[in-house]
């Protein structure tokens, strides 16, 4: 990936994902949940320690962090909130790309 003429990372998709060291969780809005609650949660998680990236994806959020323990600690309280469910998911190339773009100058 190149951003503003600077090489951020190179390799196969698998190598880029592995090199990122990101752990990802999918936080989904349960049926009947209010979409505004998901938007509010996204804003909350963006400020949480251990969370490096939050990507809205339909009625879910892809939440990633380089510190798996910190990520899980940030997400754990959400499990008790009625409209949400949490599951482990594989980190995708898109997760890594968004993370890299957010970390890059002017990102």
NORMONOR-V125405 format. One line per field, one symbol per residue. ss: DSSP state (~ for helix, > for strand, _ for the rest). A space follows every 10 residues. Layout:
ss=???
This chain:
ss=_>>__>>___ __~~~~~~~~ __>>>>>>>_ ____~~~~~~ ~~~~~~____ __>>>>>__> >>>>>__~~~ ~~~~~~~~~~ ___>>>>>>_ __~~~~~~~~ ~~~____
